[in-house]
Amino acid sequence: MTTTVTAPGAPGAPAPAVRRRPGGGALRQYLTALRTPRGAFGAGLLLALVAVALLAPVLFPGGYDDQSGDSLAGASAAHWMGTDELGRDILARTIYGLRTDLSLILAAVPVSAVIGTLMGLTGVVSRLLGAAMQRALDIILGFPGLVLGMSVVLVLGTGWLSLFVAVLISGLPGFGRLSRAGLQVEQEREYVLAAKVLGVRKRTVLVRHVLPNIMDPIVVGAAVYMVVAIFIVSGLSIVGLGIKPPVPSLGAMLNVGARYIEVHPAYVLGPGLVLLLLALAFTLLSNALNKAVLRK
């Protein structure tokens, strides 16, 4: 985003106006990314998965915990992917598990992006506060995402909220560093220096001009972190630290299904395939955004 400052013409002239490129410029770049083959396929795949997850109560009115008399039954007209060890429909639980994982990822990642970005921008308020925030983010960065997530879950207990907090905290260093790096670059731009000379308030420059100019890397970073969040959530569920049963999640189904893989491969293949498609959708979207927005 390009921003220019109109210098005052003469003593007593009105305050200079800061002109920015129309706000639709960034939106057009994102739409351009979605028109590429990768972007279109990724967006279509993600929309299809979201639609299926939202329609889960309609597709399976009996819910995810409805039990039949047959346990570990094979595929049939009534149960397309068979049943689990308790006679529950595997396809229904897979779709509801997708719904659970999507709710976690789509809720936690944007919140992590907002908080992390604000933490990275605290240097504008005070250099000391900015340095303190960076040290805090460095401490978080020292823990691998899965290990940090396990620590959070062990403290808070298993459940949706614990996974939400784990994904949120794990993403803070990445967004904090992106925003801090962007701020340092923008602060040396001519329009910021000119604004300082003209007496424009720091908050005004930050909110109206600097922040819009550093949003592109943060948006791409959020798309990339979606993939990481998928594996954090599924990884914690696989080791038994995810959603509390009987609520399904894809990782938890993989954990239980691994015990019956020899007699019932669909128990693992179904959730595993959906998890792979979800990660693929976000990967393609992040690649398309990165190419269209950042690689100019």
Secondary structure, 3 states (H helix, E strand, C coil): CCEEECCCCCCCCCCCCEEECCCHHHHHHHHHHHHCHHHHHHHHHHHHHHHHHHCHHHHCCCCCCCECCCCCCCCCCCCCCCECCCCEEHHHHHHHHHHHHHHHHHHHHHHHHHHHHHHHCHHHCCHHHHHHHHHHHHHHHCCCHHHHHHHHHHHHCCCHHHHHHHHHHHHHHHHHHHHHHHHHHHCCCHHHHHHHHCCCCHHHHHHHHHHHHCHHHHHHHHHHHHHHHHHHHHHHHHCCCCCCCCCCCHHHHHHHHHHHCCCCCHHHHHHHHHHHHHHHHHHHHHHHHHHHHHCC
